[in-house]
């Protein structure tokens, strides 16, 4: 009886492992973080906020405040597929340093990520960023424990006052140097302020683990400190929408994205602006 229970436990864990890989579209080492970003279908490689450390570290260069925040993503209302994340941004002279942590899964299957990144303005129109990442993956069983170390780099360019361009590379390390393969990903995007309070952007992403993805999104300040967001991603033909509100010194965001077969994923985040520099 005890052996049967163990087999059932392993089977359930295996199902969640397979499902987690499927819903993260073959790139499980990049946690989707930030409800603002979720509401815009993750069109964010050119933007800047606390969660830039998960998307493009060059955006950290424009963070001139001491920031601390939490994010929770609930995939398809399945608790075991939830992702929790936290970030801390600290200005350091001209640069900004950010420490992040992310936890995905449950007791039988979990993936944790920690990173330390830095963004620095190189000129009035160009900023660059770099980050070191540590990943730990544990599953049921005696030998199912992976630990990985990698890095990521990015740049942000402002050709004009209303146009922003971003480029980001995750894991530019050959898999021949490690025992466990990890996808390499390149993201390029551009955004423009179409009018006061209205931003629209588009970005493309290519990875060694999946086909080319294209995302579009917008953000509109419908009222003072209140934002409406929407977007579309070719990944699973997903539509997104979201809301944001700032109550000084707190910013609260919620975002929702759809999956053509599995339903709705919801995200919520809160950022505390502790001190401006």
C-alpha positions in Angstrom: 0.0 0.0 0.0 2.8 2.3 0.9 4.6 1.5 -2.4 1.4 2.3 -4.3 1.1 5.6 -2.6 4.7 6.5 -3.5 4.0 5.6 -7.2 0.9 7.8 -7.2 2.9 10.6 -5.6 5.6 10.3 -8.3 3.0 10.2 -11.1 1.3 13.4 -9.9 4.6 15.1 -9.6 5.6 14.0 -13.1 2.3 15.5 -14.5 3.1 18.8 -12.9 6.6 18.8 -14.2 5.4 18.1 -17.8 2.6 20.7 -17.5 4.9 23.4 -16.1 7.3 22.9 -19.1 4.4 23.1 -21.5 2.8 26.2 -20.1 6.1 28.0 -19.9 6.6 27.3 -23.6 9.9 25.4 -23.4 11.8 28.3 -21.7 11.3 27.4 -18.0 14.3 29.4 -16.7 12.8 32.8 -17.4 10.1 33.6 -14.8 7.4 35.9 -16.1 7.4 38.7 -13.6 5.6 42.0 -13.2 1.8 42.6 -13.5 2.4 45.8 -15.5 4.3 43.7 -18.0 1.7 40.9 -18.0 -1.0 43.4 -18.9 1.0 44.4 -22.0 1.7 40.8 -23.1 5.2 41.3 -21.7 6.2 44.0 -24.2 8.8 45.4 -21.8 12.3 45.1 -23.2 12.5 48.8 -23.8 10.8 50.0 -20.5 12.1 50.6 -17.1 10.9 49.7 -13.6 11.7 47.4 -10.7 11.0 44.3 -12.7 13.5 45.3 -15.4 15.9 42.9 -13.7 13.7 40.0 -15.0 13.5 41.4 -18.6 16.3 43.8 -19.5 18.8 45.0 -16.9 19.6 48.1 -18.9 16.3 49.5 -17.7 17.7 49.5 -14.2 19.8 52.5 -15.1 16.8 54.8 -15.0 15.7 53.7 -11.6 16.7 56.5 -9.3 14.7 55.4 -6.2 15.1 52.8 -3.5 12.4 50.3 -4.6 11.1 47.1 -3.1 8.3 44.9 -4.5 6.5 41.6 -4.7 4.8 39.8 -7.6 2.6 36.8 -7.7 1.5 35.0 -10.9 -1.3 32.4 -10.7 -1.3 30.2 -13.8 -4.8 28.9 -14.7 -5.9 29.0 -11.1 -3.6 26.1 -10.2 -1.7 26.7 -7.0 1.1 24.4 -7.9 1.9 26.5 -11.0 2.2 29.7 -9.1 5.3 31.9 -9.2 6.3 34.3 -6.4 8.9 36.9 -6.9 10.6 39.8 -5.0 13.0 42.5 -6.0 15.1 45.2 -4.4 16.5 48.2 -6.4 19.3 50.3 -4.8 20.7 53.4 -6.6 24.5 53.5 -6.4 25.9 56.7 -7.9 25.1 56.8 -11.6 24.2 53.1 -11.6 21.4 51.0 -10.0 21.8 47.6 -8.5 19.0 45.1 -8.2 18.7 41.8 -6.3 15.8 39.5 -7.3 14.4 36.2 -6.2 11.7 33.9 -7.8 10.1 30.7 -6.6 8.0 28.4 -8.9 6.2 25.2 -8.0 5.4 23.3 -4.8 7.0 20.8 -2.4 7.4 18.0 -5.0 8.7 20.2 -7.8 10.2 23.6 -7.4 12.4 25.9 -9.3 14.2 28.8 -7.6 16.1 31.7 -9.2 18.2 34.4 -7.6 20.0 37.2 -9.5 22.1 40.3 -8.9 22.1 42.9 -11.7 23.3 46.3 -12.5 22.2 49.0 -15.0 24.4 52.0 -16.0 23.8 54.9 -18.3 26.6 55.1 -20.9 25.4 58.4 -22.4 22.2 60.5 -22.5 20.7 58.1 -25.0 22.2 54.7 -24.2 22.1 52.5 -21.1 23.5 49.0 -20.6 23.0 46.3 -18.0 24.3 42.9 -16.9 23.2 40.3 -14.4 24.4 37.0 -12.9 21.7 34.3 -12.3 21.6 31.2 -10.1 19.0 28.5 -10.7 18.1 25.6 -8.5 15.6 22.9 -9.6 14.4 20.1 -7.4 12.0 17.2 -8.2 10.9 14.1 -6.4 13.6 11.5 -6.4 17.2 11.0 -5.2 19.1 12.4 -8.2 16.8 15.0 -9.6 18.5 18.2 -8.4 20.0 20.7 -10.9 21.9 23.8 -10.2 22.8 26.3 -12.9 24.7 29.5 -13.2 24.5 31.9 -16.1 24.3 35.6 -17.0 22.3 38.0 -19.2 23.0 41.4 -20.8 20.9 44.2 -22.3 20.9 47.7 -23.8 18.3 50.5 -24.0 18.6 53.2 -26.6 16.5 56.4 -26.9 16.9 57.7 -30.5 14.5 60.5 -29.7 12.4 61.8 -26.8 9.4 59.7 -27.7 11.1 56.5 -29.1 12.7 53.7 -27.0 14.5 50.6 -28.3 15.7 47.6 -26.2 17.7 44.5 -26.8 18.4 41.7 -24.3 20.3 38.4 -24.4 19.7 35.7 -21.8 22.3 33.0 -21.3 24.9 33.8 -23.9 26.9 30.8 -22.6 27.4 27.7 -24.8 25.7 24.6 -23.5 28.8 22.6 -24.2 30.2 24.2 -21.0 27.5 22.7 -18.7 25.9 19.3 -18.1 22.3 20.5 -18.2 21.1 22.5 -21.3 19.6 25.9 -20.8 17.9 27.9 -23.6 19.6 31.0 -25.1 17.1 33.8 -25.8 17.3 37.1 -27.8 14.7 39.8 -27.4 14.5 43.0 -29.5 11.7 45.6 -29.3 10.8 49.2 -29.8 8.1 51.5 -28.3 6.8 55.0 -29.0 4.8 57.6 -27.0 2.0 58.3 -29.5 0.6 61.1 -27.4 0.5 62.3 -23.9 -0.2 59.2 -21.7 -0.3 56.7 -24.6 2.6 54.3 -25.2 2.6 51.4 -27.7 5.3 48.9 -28.4 6.3 45.7 -30.3 9.0 43.2 -29.7 10.2 39.9 -31.1 11.8 37.0 -29.2 13.8 34.0 -30.6 15.1 31.2 -28.4 16.9 27.9 -29.0 14.0 26.2 -27.3 11.0 27.7 -29.3 10.0 29.4 -32.5 9.9 33.1 -33.1 7.4 35.0 -30.9 6.0 38.5 -31.6 4.3 40.6 -29.0 2.5 43.9 -29.2 1.1 46.0 -26.3 0.0 49.4 -25.1 -0.3 51.5 -21.9 -2.7 54.4 -21.6 -2.9 56.8 -18.6 -6.7 57.1 -18.6 -6.7 59.3 -15.5 -4.1 60.8 -13.2 -1.9 57.9 -11.9 -4.4 55.3 -13.3 -3.3 53.1 -16.3 -5.1 50.8 -18.7 -3.1 48.2 -20.6 -3.6 45.6 -23.3 -1.6 43.4 -25.6 -1.3 40.3 -27.8 1.3 37.5 -28.1 1.6 35.0 -30.9 2.5 32.5 -28.2 -0.7 30.5 -27.8 -2.5 33.4 -29.5 -2.7 35.1 -26.1 -4.6 38.3 -25.4 -3.7 40.4 -22.3 -5.1 43.3 -20.4 -4.4 45.0 -17.1 -4.7 48.0 -14.7 -2.3 50.0 -12.7 -2.7 52.6 -10.0 -0.2 54.7 -8.0 -0.9 55.8 -4.5 2.3 57.5 -3.5 4.6 55.9 -2.5 2.9 52.6 -3.6 2.2 51.3 -7.1 -0.3 48.5 -7.5 -0.7 46.6 -10.8 -2.8 43.6 -11.9 -2.6 41.8 -15.2 -4.4 39.0 -17.0 -3.4 36.9 -20.0 -5.4 34.2 -21.9 -4.4 30.7 -23.2 -6.4 29.3 -26.0 -6.9 26.0 -24.2 -5.9 26.3 -20.5 -7.7 29.5 -19.5 -6.6 32.7 -17.7 -3.4 33.5 -15.9 -3.6 36.4 -13.4 -0.8 38.5 -12.0 -0.6 41.0 -9.2 2.3 43.1 -8.0 3.1 45.9 -5.6 6.1 48.2 -5.6 7.1 50.5 -2.7 9.1 53.6 -3.5 11.0 53.9 -0.2 13.3 56.9 -1.1 14.1 59.1 -4.1 17.7 59.9 -4.9 
